[in-house]
Amino acid sequence: MTRTVALVLIAGLAVTAAACTESKRARNAATWGDKPADITCWTYGTETFSGRSTGKVEYNDGGRIAFVDAANGRYTTIDGECRVVYLADGEAAEPAVEPVPPATAPAA
């Protein structure tokens, strides 16, 4: 009887440990994966940055994020409230929208 209880407890611990490992792997893949991400940051309610990373976004305990900006290839660090949205596998990046010049009146 005690042997059966011990085996059930060991099996339960093994399943629990595997579940924690899977959730950690999924979180780390999303957080530390080498996938591009759309990043938008605000300071006091004002948008201070909107762009895309070329890959991994690193997070600091102090609330700072660091990444390589896809627009200029520079290593960038930002303090503030940021939303980081990783692109899904196989998801194409949205094309950049060029600003439309204002219409001018024809010369008389």
CNS distance restraints for C-alpha pairs under 8 A (distance, minus, plus):
assign (resid   1 and name CA) (resid   5 and name CA) 6.41 0.50 0.50
assign (resid   2 and name CA) (resid   6 and name CA) 6.07 0.50 0.50
assign (resid   3 and name CA) (resid   7 and name CA) 6.20 0.50 0.50
assign (resid   4 and name CA) (resid   8 and name CA) 6.20 0.50 0.50
assign (resid   5 and name CA) (resid   9 and name CA) 6.16 0.50 0.50
assign (resid   6 and name CA) (resid  10 and name CA) 6.15 0.50 0.50
assign (resid   7 and name CA) (resid  11 and name CA) 6.09 0.50 0.50
assign (resid   8 and name CA) (resid  12 and name CA) 6.08 0.50 0.50
assign (resid   9 and name CA) (resid  13 and name CA) 6.20 0.50 0.50
assign (resid  10 and name CA) (resid  14 and name CA) 6.21 0.50 0.50
assign (resid  11 and name CA) (resid  15 and name CA) 6.29 0.50 0.50
assign (resid  12 and name CA) (resid  16 and name CA) 6.20 0.50 0.50
assign (resid  13 and name CA) (resid  17 and name CA) 6.07 0.50 0.50
assign (resid  14 and name CA) (resid  18 and name CA) 6.22 0.50 0.50
assign (resid  15 and name CA) (resid  19 and name CA) 6.24 0.50 0.50
assign (resid  16 and name CA) (resid  20 and name CA) 6.38 0.50 0.50
assign (resid  17 and name CA) (resid  21 and name CA) 6.28 0.50 0.50
assign (resid  18 and name CA) (resid  22 and name CA) 6.23 0.50 0.50
assign (resid  19 and name CA) (resid  23 and name CA) 6.36 0.50 0.50
assign (resid  20 and name CA) (resid  24 and name CA) 6.18 0.50 0.50
assign (resid  21 and name CA) (resid  25 and name CA) 6.11 0.50 0.50
assign (resid  22 and name CA) (resid  26 and name CA) 6.23 0.50 0.50
assign (resid  23 and name CA) (resid  27 and name CA) 6.16 0.50 0.50
assign (resid  24 and name CA) (resid  28 and name CA) 6.00 0.50 0.50
assign (resid  25 and name CA) (resid  29 and name CA) 5.98 0.50 0.50
assign (resid  26 and name CA) (resid  30 and name CA) 6.31 0.50 0.50
assign (resid  27 and name CA) (resid  31 and name CA) 6.02 0.50 0.50
assign (resid  28 and name CA) (resid  32 and name CA) 5.37 0.50 0.50
assign (resid  28 and name CA) (resid  33 and name CA) 6.98 0.50 0.50
assign (resid  29 and name CA) (resid  33 and name CA) 4.72 0.50 0.50
assign (resid  30 and name CA) (resid  86 and name CA) 7.39 0.50 0.50
assign (resid  31 and name CA) (resid  56 and name CA) 7.95 0.50 0.50
assign (resid  31 and name CA) (resid  57 and name CA) 7.32 0.50 0.50
assign (resid  31 and name CA) (resid  58 and name CA) 7.93 0.50 0.50
assign (resid  32 and name CA) (resid  56 and name CA) 5.92 0.50 0.50
assign (resid  32 and name CA) (resid  57 and name CA) 6.69 0.50 0.50
assign (resid  32 and name CA) (resid  58 and name CA) 6.99 0.50 0.50
assign (resid  33 and name CA) (resid  55 and name CA) 7.59 0.50 0.50
assign (resid  33 and name CA) (resid  56 and name CA) 5.80 0.50 0.50
assign (resid  34 and name CA) (resid  55 and name CA) 4.66 0.50 0.50
assign (resid  34 and name CA) (resid  56 and name CA) 4.49 0.50 0.50
assign (resid  35 and name CA) (resid  54 and name CA) 7.37 0.50 0.50
assign (resid  35 and name CA) (resid  55 and name CA) 4.66 0.50 0.50
assign (resid  35 and name CA) (resid  56 and name CA) 6.01 0.50 0.50
assign (resid  35 and name CA) (resid  86 and name CA) 6.55 0.50 0.50
assign (resid  35 and name CA) (resid  87 and name CA) 6.77 0.50 0.50
assign (resid  36 and name CA) (resid  52 and name CA) 6.82 0.50 0.50
assign (resid  36 and name CA) (resid  53 and name CA) 5.25 0.50 0.50
assign (resid  36 and name CA) (resid  54 and name CA) 5.01 0.50 0.50
assign (resid  36 and name CA) (resid  55 and name CA) 4.28 0.50 0.50
assign (resid  36 and name CA) (resid  56 and name CA) 6.80 0.50 0.50
assign (resid  36 and name CA) (resid  86 and name CA) 6.06 0.50 0.50
assign (resid  36 and name CA) (resid  87 and name CA) 6.10 0.50 0.50
assign (resid  37 and name CA) (resid  52 and name CA) 5.54 0.50 0.50
assign (resid  37 and name CA) (resid  53 and name CA) 5.33 0.50 0.50
assign (resid  37 and name CA) (resid  54 and name CA) 7.38 0.50 0.50
assign (resid  37 and name CA) (resid  55 and name CA) 6.90 0.50 0.50
assign (resid  37 and name CA) (resid  57 and name CA) 7.74 0.50 0.50
assign (resid  37 and name CA) (resid  84 and name CA) 6.20 0.50 0.50
assign (resid  37 and name CA) (resid  85 and name CA) 5.28 0.50 0.50
assign (resid  37 and name CA) (resid  86 and name CA) 4.12 0.50 0.50
assign (resid  37 and name CA) (resid  87 and name CA) 5.73 0.50 0.50
assign (resid  38 and name CA) (resid  50 and name CA) 7.66 0.50 0.50
assign (resid  38 and name CA) (resid  51 and name CA) 5.91 0.50 0.50
assign (resid  38 and name CA) (resid  52 and name CA) 4.46 0.50 0.50
assign (resid  38 and name CA) (resid  53 and name CA) 6.60 0.50 0.50
assign (resid  38 and name CA) (resid  84 and name CA) 5.82 0.50 0.50
assign (resid  38 and name CA) (resid  85 and name CA) 5.15 0.50 0.50
assign (resid  38 and name CA) (resid  86 and name CA) 6.36 0.50 0.50
assign (resid  38 and name CA) (resid  87 and name CA) 7.52 0.50 0.50
assign (resid  39 and name CA) (resid  49 and name CA) 7.54 0.50 0.50
assign (resid  39 and name CA) (resid  50 and name CA) 5.72 0.50 0.50
assign (resid  39 and name CA) (resid  51 and name CA) 5.38 0.50 0.50
assign (resid  39 and name CA) (resid  52 and name CA) 5.62 0.50 0.50
assign (resid  39 and name CA) (resid  53 and name CA) 7.25 0.50 0.50
assign (resid  39 and name CA) (resid  82 and name CA) 6.78 0.50 0.50
assign (resid  39 and name CA) (resid  83 and name CA) 5.72 0.50 0.50
assign (resid  39 and name CA) (resid  84 and name CA) 4.67 0.50 0.50
assign (resid  39 and name CA) (resid  85 and name CA) 6.49 0.50 0.50
assign (resid  40 and name CA) (resid  47 and name CA) 7.35 0.50 0.50
assign (resid  40 and name CA) (resid  48 and name CA) 7.80 0.50 0.50
assign (resid  40 and name CA) (resid  49 and name CA) 5.53 0.50 0.50
assign (resid  40 and name CA) (resid  50 and name CA) 4.36 0.50 0.50
assign (resid  40 and name CA) (resid  51 and name CA) 6.54 0.50 0.50
assign (resid  40 and name CA) (resid  82 and name CA) 5.54 0.50 0.50
assign (resid  40 and name CA) (resid  83 and name CA) 5.28 0.50 0.50
assign (resid  40 and name CA) (resid  84 and name CA) 6.74 0.50 0.50
assign (resid  41 and name CA) (resid  47 and name CA) 5.82 0.50 0.50
assign (resid  41 and name CA) (resid  48 and name CA) 5.66 0.50 0.50
assign (resid  41 and name CA) (resid  49 and name CA) 5.07 0.50 0.50
assign (resid  41 and name CA) (resid  50 and name CA) 6.50 0.50 0.50
assign (resid  41 and name CA) (resid  78 and name CA) 7.96 0.50 0.50
assign (resid  41 and name CA) (resid  80 and name CA) 6.33 0.50 0.50
assign (resid  41 and name CA) (resid  81 and name CA) 5.48 0.50 0.50
assign (resid  41 and name CA) (resid  82 and name CA) 4.02 0.50 0.50
assign (resid  41 and name CA) (resid  83 and name CA) 6.27 0.50 0.50
assign (resid  42 and name CA) (resid  46 and name CA) 5.18 0.50 0.50
assign (resid  42 and name CA) (resid  47 and name CA) 4.23 0.50 0.50
assign (resid  42 and name CA) (resid  48 and name CA) 5.21 0.50 0.50
assign (resid  42 and name CA) (resid  49 and name CA) 7.00 0.50 0.50
assign (resid  42 and name CA) (resid  80 and name CA) 6.01 0.50 0.50
assign (resid  42 and name CA) (resid  81 and name CA) 5.33 0.50 0.50
assign (resid  42 and name CA) (resid  82 and name CA) 6.34 0.50 0.50
assign (resid  43 and name CA) (resid  47 and name CA) 6.50 0.50 0.50
assign (resid  43 and name CA) (resid  48 and name CA) 6.45 0.50 0.50
assign (resid  43 and name CA) (resid  80 and name CA) 5.51 0.50 0.50
assign (resid  43 and name CA) (resid  81 and name CA) 6.46 0.50 0.50
assign (resid  51 and name CA) (resid  69 and name CA) 7.22 0.50 0.50
assign (resid  51 and name CA) (resid  70 and name CA) 7.59 0.50 0.50
assign (resid  51 and name CA) (resid  71 and name CA) 7.48 0.50 0.50
assign (resid  52 and name CA) (resid  69 and name CA) 6.06 0.50 0.50
assign (resid  52 and name CA) (resid  70 and name CA) 5.59 0.50 0.50
assign (resid  52 and name CA) (resid  71 and name CA) 7.32 0.50 0.50
assign (resid  53 and name CA) (resid  57 and name CA) 7.18 0.50 0.50
assign (resid  53 and name CA) (resid  67 and name CA) 5.98 0.50 0.50
assign (resid  53 and name CA) (resid  68 and name CA) 5.45 0.50 0.50
assign (resid  53 and name CA) (resid  69 and name CA) 4.79 0.50 0.50
assign (resid  53 and name CA) (resid  70 and name CA) 5.15 0.50 0.50
assign (resid  54 and name CA) (resid  67 and name CA) 7.59 0.50 0.50
assign (resid  54 and name CA) (resid  68 and name CA) 5.74 0.50 0.50
assign (resid  54 and name CA) (resid  69 and name CA) 6.19 0.50 0.50
assign (resid  54 and name CA) (resid  70 and name CA) 4.97 0.50 0.50
assign (resid  54 and name CA) (resid  73 and name CA) 7.94 0.50 0.50
assign (resid  55 and name CA) (resid  67 and name CA) 7.33 0.50 0.50
assign (resid  55 and name CA) (resid  68 and name CA) 7.12 0.50 0.50
assign (resid  56 and name CA) (resid  67 and name CA) 6.41 0.50 0.50
assign (resid  56 and name CA) (resid  68 and name CA) 7.97 0.50 0.50
assign (resid  57 and name CA) (resid  65 and name CA) 6.71 0.50 0.50
assign (resid  57 and name CA) (resid  66 and name CA) 5.82 0.50 0.50
assign (resid  57 and name CA) (resid  67 and name CA) 4.89 0.50 0.50
assign (resid  57 and name CA) (resid  68 and name CA) 7.97 0.50 0.50
assign (resid  58 and name CA) (resid  65 and name CA) 5.57 0.50 0.50
assign (resid  58 and name CA) (resid  66 and name CA) 5.11 0.50 0.50
assign (resid  58 and name CA) (resid  67 and name CA) 6.38 0.50 0.50
assign (resid  59 and name CA) (resid  63 and name CA) 7.02 0.50 0.50
assign (resid  59 and name CA) (resid  64 and name CA) 6.16 0.50 0.50
assign (resid  59 and name CA) (resid  65 and name CA) 4.70 0.50 0.50
assign (resid  59 and name CA) (resid  66 and name CA) 6.64 0.50 0.50
assign (resid  60 and name CA) (resid  64 and name CA) 5.14 0.50 0.50
assign (resid  60 and name CA) (resid  65 and name CA) 6.08 0.50 0.50
assign (resid  63 and name CA) (resid  79 and name CA) 6.27 0.50 0.50
assign (resid  63 and name CA) (resid  80 and name CA) 6.79 0.50 0.50
assign (resid  63 and name CA) (resid  81 and name CA) 7.79 0.50 0.50
assign (resid  64 and name CA) (resid  77 and name CA) 6.69 0.50 0.50
assign (resid  64 and name CA) (resid  78 and name CA) 5.54 0.50 0.50
assign (resid  64 and name CA) (resid  79 and name CA) 4.57 0.50 0.50
assign (resid  64 and name CA) (resid  80 and name CA) 6.91 0.50 0.50
assign (resid  65 and name CA) (resid  77 and name CA) 5.57 0.50 0.50
assign (resid  65 and name CA) (resid  78 and name CA) 5.47 0.50 0.50
assign (resid  65 and name CA) (resid  79 and name CA) 6.73 0.50 0.50
assign (resid  66 and name CA) (resid  75 and name CA) 7.13 0.50 0.50
assign (resid  66 and name CA) (resid  76 and name CA) 5.53 0.50 0.50
assign (resid  66 and name CA) (resid  77 and name CA) 4.25 0.50 0.50
assign (resid  66 and name CA) (resid  78 and name CA) 6.53 0.50 0.50
assign (resid  67 and name CA) (resid  75 and name CA) 5.72 0.50 0.50
assign (resid  67 and name CA) (resid  76 and name CA) 5.42 0.50 0.50
assign (resid  67 and name CA) (resid  77 and name CA) 6.61 0.50 0.50
assign (resid  68 and name CA) (resid  73 and name CA) 5.84 0.50 0.50
assign (resid  68 and name CA) (resid  74 and name CA) 5.39 0.50 0.50
assign (resid  68 and name CA) (resid  75 and name CA) 4.35 0.50 0.50
assign (resid  68 and name CA) (resid  76 and name CA) 5.79 0.50 0.50
assign (resid  69 and name CA) (resid  73 and name CA) 5.21 0.50 0.50
assign (resid  69 and name CA) (resid  74 and name CA) 5.51 0.50 0.50
assign (resid  69 and name CA) (resid  75 and name CA) 6.35 0.50 0.50
assign (resid  69 and name CA) (resid  76 and name CA) 6.32 0.50 0.50
assign (resid  70 and name CA) (resid  74 and name CA) 7.82 0.50 0.50
assign (resid  87 and name CA) (resid  91 and name CA) 6.10 0.50 0.50
assign (resid  87 and name CA) (resid  92 and name CA) 7.91 0.50 0.50
assign (resid  87 and name CA) (resid  93 and name CA) 7.68 0.50 0.50
